[in-house]
Amino acid sequence: MSFDDLPLMGAVGPLVGRDRDLELVSGFLAHTGFSGALLLRGDPGVGKTVVLDALARSAADTGTCVLRIAGVQFEADVSYAALNQAFLPLRDVLDTLDGTHREALRVALGFGAGQPPERLVVLNAALALLQAAAARSPVLIIVDDLPWVDRASAAVFGFVARRLSGTRIRFLAAMRPGADSFFESGGLPTYELPPLDTESATRLIDARFPHLARQVRRRVLHTAQGNPLALLELPRALRASQRAALETLPAVLPLGQRLQSLFMSRVRGLPTATRKLLLLAALEGSGEIGVLCGAAREWDGSTGLEDLAPAEHDQLVRVDEDSRRLVFRHPLIRSAVVEAATSSNRRAAHRALAQVLSGRPESRAWHLGEATIEPDEQVAARLEEAAHRILGRGDAVAAIAALTRAADLSPLGADRARRLAEAAYIGAEATGALRSASELLENARRADPDHGRSLHSAAATVQLLLNGDGDVTTAHRLLVGAIEEGTHGYDAGNAALIDALHLLSLLCIYGARAELWAPFHAALARLRPAPPALLSVLGQLYSDPARTGPATLRRFDRIIDGITDETDPARIVRVGTAAVYTDRLSALRAPSWRVVRQGRNGGPVRRHLGVLLHLGLDGYHTGSWDEAIELADEGLALCTDSGYSFFSWYFHFSKGLVSASRGDIDTALMLADRMTDWASPRGLRSIVQYAHHVRVLTHGATGDFEAVFRHADAISPAGSLEPYAQPSVWVFFDLVESALRTGRQAEARAHVRAVRASTVEALSPRLALLAVGAAGLVAEDDEVAERFFNEALSAPGADEWPFDRARVQLARGERLRRAGAVSEAEGPLRSAHGTFRRLGARPWTARAVRELRAVGSKVADTNDLRGTELTPREREIAELAASGLTNKQIAERFFISPRTVGAHLYQIYPKLGVASRAALRDALTADPARHAP
């Protein structure tokens, strides 16, 4: 056996992200031209020991004799202590040496008594022993914690390491950079063990802490900087509420016991003045030299920049001369500095920093808050002001922390309650910290029992109610009561009042009843000097979108024009909400994606959910259906992780639209049923209407126009576009088409008259396309119908809505074919077919194919898979589905996910020429030979 037989160790043990390092080190050891010795350097906690363990196991598996030595601090003064560890397994080989070498080693290692041997004799005896052992099998010497090896053993190892070329002996030792050692390492090759890369660090922390909140994981990853021990220890040092992001993380993460033992000893050995400078730098964060010098003078007047020298010498920090900033060599050193300091020194450092940061009000407020022990209204007020500025930038978690600290320092119970209630509102409204919001509310009530009807308390309670039992009526009554009884004087500049009214508008939207909207409009009318433009626009668009006047739309367009550079996530979401029924969501894509990225990095969850819905709906209407599904899946996972269960319906709806349009009938109906079953008992009328919308598309895909009419009519009866029924402006084309196909010509024409008498066409080019197209559907004269279709399809902006445009083209082609204009029909039919096929809208593709064939056009329908044999797995799944098993039950049998079962069925249906699970049994028995495996 030789070192050439060592495996490259791509999967040794449970190591994550070390394949390349193990491969490189193994390659060094196996290389015939290699000197035979290698030093492994790396920071504390980087994983040197586990890498050595993996290499040792791998070498032992190939028949190599592995000699393990671990340097121990308390044995550093015991001569030959490490050599004793190394040679214990070779006692039988020791007897084969000549007498001089054998006796020298016996005495040196403590195996026998006698005169201390000469050093050179011991060195040569050790090399002779290793050569004798290597005659039997390759030998690998592994030394961990080399700096703690005693002087005598270090000399032997240094002697041996330089004499291994051409032998079957290898030497591998580990040490950290900058560590003093008796071992003479000069001239020996070194491999620097790097931190884990970002992907590997993420895999490690996800494997060990799968339920760690995303924003906490991000913070741990940033602090650990790829250090494996830190990745494992930092989460353990946090409280459960902190790991779940239910409590704000400290500015500097605490170290676990193992990390403390590695890093704090280095800090505690520094002079007092040096530790003061490091503490100021750790708490200040940016490392600006000017700030540190000023704060040091404020602290004691004697500490100066020259006191950094010991920390620089020990490679704990460095000064970047270009930026004039002090930089910690690793974030864990910063944590160790803070933990090594006494509480009084931390407060003194915060106080000194607050004095020199007068030009940075937010930083100064935070430092004052940390330096203050007893209640202080002046400091509390500074923190409250800082919280409002921070919230305007979208950092809701930091705003909650500032408000909570302000409450702690508030002398009066009323002020304490007010600040806690606002923190609770932000937590419930933005961050997803619903449980901690509930605790903050309870603390506010204890501080001031009369504060329970405040706007922030009521708004926070509403969010808790919605994400609890979802009772919109109770939530509405509570919020209206707080608004009507408030002391705000209906001042339009009162931020808490405007926030409450925006929340009230959402409750009205969800409930979709006139009696819910009445208090909202009454409050809006009382605002002085005037209601905010966005609130007015939103109220009009959602209470009665079909009668939104041009003045309202002009106001909204001015709002849209100013949204591109908006940084407040709440305003971006609110503008997006108003943009839904005016089809202006594309104008918000850039700011919405900023909020998504912010949310993925731990930003406000509630805002993240809002823009995911808006981007998904825009993706559906503009033809980015895969993106819409991905965003819906992200939203559903986020609802589950964050506790915002109420908002799952957002993504059931957007996913249902795509599923129905693609012909995934079972999925679409399941999502619609889920929405209805959840919303009906809670009085959430609009969500029931959205479920009807999904069913409208689903039954349109199967050609069941009686069902299409029934569900569209349930949203708003034929011949009317009722207030408080927002989806009515999205399904009118379906209602008209289904009415015509089911013999309800009068209802179809009445509905077109209602649409054209409304302001629907002014809302957006997409709705104008559909409104004029619907007029073409009901026109009695073919020439008039053609004029309507031509007007609809040639209107500016019609190309931006591919699915809707293709549906109007299909309707035009069908009308032309029925009128006998066969050659004229082929153009719009072929255009519609191409669009449907590109989108994956299989049912509509099939309709277009039938129409094209009816006009004598040859078309290869790539979506028509009828006649294609089922694979064995597809046949098994089809038979189980036909027998009545659910996707989940089928998945359990094959050890796959329900989603994978759904994907199989998606391929099975077109092969069998069916559109739903109900038709599977007949299709399978119709021609069993064709589908047999």
TACOR-V233324 format. One record per residue. RES is the residue in one small letter. OMEGA is omega in whole degrees, -180 to 180 (NA if undefined). Layout:
RES | OMEGA
RES | OMEGA
This chain:
m | 179
s | 179
f | 174
d | -179
d | 179
l | 177
p | 179
l | 170
m | 177
g | -177
a | 179
v | 176
g | -175
p | -176
l | 179
v | 173
g | -177
r | -178
d | -177
r | 180
d | 179
l | 179
e | -179
l | -180
v | 177
s | 178
g | 176
f | -175
l | -176
a | -174
h | -176
t | 180
g | -176
f | -178
s | 178
g | -179
a | 179
l | 175
l | 179
l | -179
r | 177
g | -179
d | 174
p | 178
g | -176
v | 175
g | -180
k | -177
t | -178
v | 175
v | 177
l | 179
d | -179
a | 178
l | 179
a | 179
r | -178
s | 179
a | 180
a | -180
d | 179
t | 180
g | 178
t | 173
c | -177
v | 178
l | -177
r | 176
i | 175
a | 177
g | -177
v | -174
q | -175
f | 177
e | -175
a | 180
d | -180
v | -176
s | 177
y | 180
a | -180
a | 179
l | 176
n | 176
q | -175
a | -169
f | 177
l | 180
p | -175
l | -176
r | 179
d | 178
v | -179
l | -177
d | -180
t | -179
l | 175
d | -171
g | -177
t | -179
h | -178
r | -177
e | 179
a | 180
l | 179
r | -179
v | -178
a | -176
l | 179
g | 179
f | -179
g | -179
a | 178
g | 178
q | 178
p | -177
p | 176
e | -174
r | -177
l | 178
v | 179
v | -179
l | -179
n | 179
a | 179
a | 179
l | 179
a | 179
l | -180
l | 179
q | 178
a | 178
a | -178
a | 176
a | 179
r | -179
s | 177
p | -179
v | 175
l | 177
i | 179
i | -179
v | 176
d | -178
d | -178
l | -179
p | -179
w | 177
v | -178
d | -173
r | -176
a | 179
s | 180
a | 178
a | 179
v | -179
f | 178
g | 178
f | -178
v | -174
a | -178
r | -176
r | -175
l | -178
s | 179
g | 180
t | 175
r | -180
i | 176
r | -178
f | -179
l | -178
a | -178
a | 178
m | 178
r | -179
p | 174
g | -178
a | 175
d | -178
s | 173
f | -177
f | 178
e | -173
s | -176
g | 176
g | -180
l | 179
p | -177
t | 172
y | 179
e | 179
l | -175
p | 170
p | 175
l | 174
d | -174
t | -179
e | -179
s | 178
a | 179
t | 179
r | -179
l | -177
i | 178
d | 180
a | -177
r | -177
f | -174
p | -177
h | 177
l | -180
a | -173
r | -178
q | 177
v | 177
r | 180
r | 180
r | 179
v | 179
l | 180
h | -177
t | -177
a | 180
q | 177
g | 178
n | -174
p | 180
l | 178
a | 178
l | -179
l | -174
e | -176
l | 178
p | -179
r | -179
a | 179
l | 173
r | -179
a | -180
s | 177
q | 178
r | 180
a | -179
a | 175
l | 179
e | -178
t | 178
l | 176
p | -178
a | 177
v | -176
l | 178
p | 178
l | 171
g | -175
q | -178
r | 178
l | 177
q | -178
s | -179
l | -170
f | -172
m | 179
s | 180
r | -180
v | -177
r | 179
g | -178
l | 175
p | -177
t | -179
a | 179
t | -180
r | 178
k | 180
l | 179
l | 179
l | 177
l | -180
a | -179
a | -177
l | -179
e | 171
g | -174
s | 178
g | -180
e | -175
i | -179
g | 179
v | -179
l | 180
c | 179
g | 180
a | 179
a | 177
r | 179
e | -175
w | -177
d | 176
g | -176
s | -178
t | -179
g | -176
l | 180
e | 179
d | 176
l | -171
a | -179
p | 179
a | 177
e | 179
h | -180
d | 177
q | 175
l | 179
v | 171
r | 177
v | 177
d | -174
e | -179
d | -177
s | -178
r | 179
r | 173
l | -176
v | 174
f | -179
r | 178
h | 179
p | 180
l | 176
i | 177
r | 178
s | -179
a | 178
v | -179
v | -178
e | -180
a | -177
a | 174
t | -180
s | 180
s | 177
n | 178
r | 179
r | 179
a | 180
a | 177
h | -178
r | 180
a | 179
l | 179
a | -179
q | -175
v | -179
l | -178
s | 179
g | 179
r | -171
p | -179
e | 179
s | -179
r | 179
a | -179
w | -180
h | 177
l | 179
g | 180
e | -178
a | -173
t | -179
i | -176
e | -180
p | -177
d | -175
e | -179
q | 178
v | 180
a | 180
a | 177
r | 179
l | 179
e | 177
e | 179
a | -180
a | -179
h | 177
r | 180
i | -179
l | 179
g | 177
r | 177
g | 180
d | -175
a | -178
v | 179
a | 178
a | 178
i | 180
a | -179
a | 180
l | 179
t | 177
r | 176
a | 178
a | 179
d | -176
l | -178
s | 180
p | -175
l | 180
g | -179
a | 179
d | 178
r | -180
a | -179
r | -178
r | 177
l | 179
a | 178
e | 177
a | 178
a | 180
y | 180
i | -180
g | -179
a | -174
e | -170
a | -166
t | -175
g | 179
a | -172
l | -178
r | 179
s | 176
a | 178
s | 179
e | 178
l | 177
l | -180
e | 177
n | 178
a | 180
r | 178
r | 180
a | -180
d | -177
p | -179
d | -173
h | -173
g | -179
r | 178
s | -178
l | -179
h | 177
s | -180
a | -179
a | 177
a | 179
t | 178
v | 179
q | 178
l | 178
l | -177
l | -177
n | 172
g | -180
d | 175
g | -176
d | -174
v | -178
t | 178
t | 180
a | 180
h | -179
r | 180
l | -177
l | 178
v | 178
g | -180
a | 179
i | -176
e | -179
e | -176
g | -180
t | -175
h | -179
g | -178
y | 177
d | -178
a | 177
g | 180
n | -174
a | -179
a | 179
l | -179
i | 176
d | -179
a | 180
l | 175
h | 177
l | 178
l | 179
s | 178
l | 177
l | 177
c | 178
i | -178
y | -177
g | 175
a | 178
r | -176
a | -177
e | 176
l | -177
w | -174
a | 179
p | 178
f | -179
h | 178
a | 179
a | 180
l | -179
a | -178
r | -178
l | -180
r | 5
p | 178
a | 179
p | 176
p | -175
a | -177
l | -179
l | 179
s | -179
v | -178
l | 179
g | 179
q | -175
l | -176
y | 180
s | -180
d | -173
p | -176
a | 179
r | 176
t | -175
g | -179
p | 180
a | 178
t | 180
l | 177
r | 177
r | -179
f | 178
d | 176
r | 177
i | 179
i | -178
d | -177
g | -172
i | -172
t | -176
d | -179
e | 180
t | -178
d | -178
p | -179
a | -179
r | 179
i | 180
v | -179
r | 176
v | 177
g | 178
t | 178
a | -176
a | -173
v | -174
y | 172
t | 178
d | 178
r | -177
l | 180
s | 179
a | -178
l | -174
r | -177
a | 178
p | 179
s | 178
w | 174
r | 179
v | 176
v | -180
r | 177
q | 179
g | 178
r | 178
n | 175
g | 180
g | -174
p | -175
v | -177
r | 179
r | 177
h | 179
l | -178
g | -178
v | 175
l | 177
l | -176
h | 179
l | 178
g | 178
l | 178
d | 177
g | 178
y | -176
h | -177
t | 173
g | 177
s | -171
w | 178
d | 178
e | 180
a | 179
i | 180
e | 180
l | 178
a | 179
d | 177
e | 180
g | 180
l | 178
a | -180
l | 177
c | 180
t | -176
d | -171
s | -176
g | 177
y | -175
s | -177
f | -170
f | 176
s | -178
w | 176
y | -169
f | 168
h | -179
f | -177
s | 178
k | 178
g | 179
l | -179
v | -179
s | 180
a | -178
s | 179
r | 179
g | 175
d | -168
i | -177
d | -179
t | -178
a | -179
l | 177
m | 180
l | 178
a | 178
d | -180
r | 179
m | -177
t | -177
d | -179
w | -171
a | -173
s | -178
p | -178
r | 179
g | -177
l | -170
r | -177
s | -180
i | 173
v | 178
q | 178
y | 176
a | 174
h | 179
h | 178
v | 180
r | 177
v | -180
l | -178
t | -179
h | 172
g | 179
a | -179
t | -179
g | 178
d | -173
f | 174
e | 178
a | 177
v | -179
f | -177
r | -178
h | 177
a | 179
d | 179
a | 178
i | 177
s | -173
p | 179
a | -180
g | -180
s | 170
l | -171
e | 172
p | 175
y | 177
a | -173
q | -178
p | 180
s | -179
v | 177
w | -174
v | -175
f | 179
f | 179
d | -179
l | -179
v | -178
e | -178
s | 178
a | 179
l | -176
r | 179
t | 175
g | -179
r | -177
q | -178
a | 179
e | 179
a | -179
r | 178
a | -179
h | 177
v | 177
r | 180
a | 180
v | -175
r | 177
a | 180
s | 178
t | -177
v | -177
e | -180
a | -176
l | -178
s | 176
p | 180
r | -180
l | 174
a | 177
l | -177
l | -179
a | 180
v | 176
g | 178
a | 176
a | 176
g | 179
l | -172
v | -178
a | -178
e | -178
d | -178
d | 179
e | 177
v | 178
a | -179
e | 178
r | 179
f | -179
f | 180
n | 178
e | -178
a | -172
l | -180
s | -179
a | 178
p | 176
g | -178
a | -178
d | -177
e | -174
w | -167
p | -176
f | -180
d | 179
r | -180
a | 178
r | 177
v | 177
q | 178
l | 179
a | 179
r | 180
g | 179
e | -179
r | 180
l | 179
r | 180
r | 179
a | 179
g | 179
a | -171
v | -177
s | 179
e | -177
a | -172
e | -177
g | -180
p | 179
l | -180
r | 178
s | 178
a | 180
h | -179
g | -180
t | -180
f | -179
r | 180
r | 180
l | -174
g | 179
a | -169
r | -179
p | -179
w | 174
t | -180
a | 178
r | -180
a | 179
v | 180
r | -180
e | -180
l | 179
r | 179
a | 178
v | 176
g | -179
s | 176
k | -179
v | 175
a | -177
d | -180
t | 179
n | -179
d | -175
l | -178
r | -178
g | 177
t | -178
e | 173
l | 171
t | 178
p | -180
r | 179
e | 180
r | 179
e | -179
i | -180
a | -179
e | 179
l | 179
a | 180
a | -180
s | 177
g | 180
l | 177
t | 177
n | -180
k | -179
q | 177
i | -179
a | -179
e | -180
r | -176
f | -179
f | 175
i | -179
s | 174
p | 179
r | 178
t | 176
v | 178
g | 179
a | 177
h | -180
l | 179
y | 178
q | -176
i | -174
y | -179
p | 178
k | -180
l | -180
g | 179
v | -178
a | -177
s | -179
r | -175
a | -176
a | -175
l | -174
r | -179
d | -179
a | -179
l | -178
t | -176
a | -178
d | -173
p | -177
a | -177
r | -176
h | -178
a | 179
p | NA
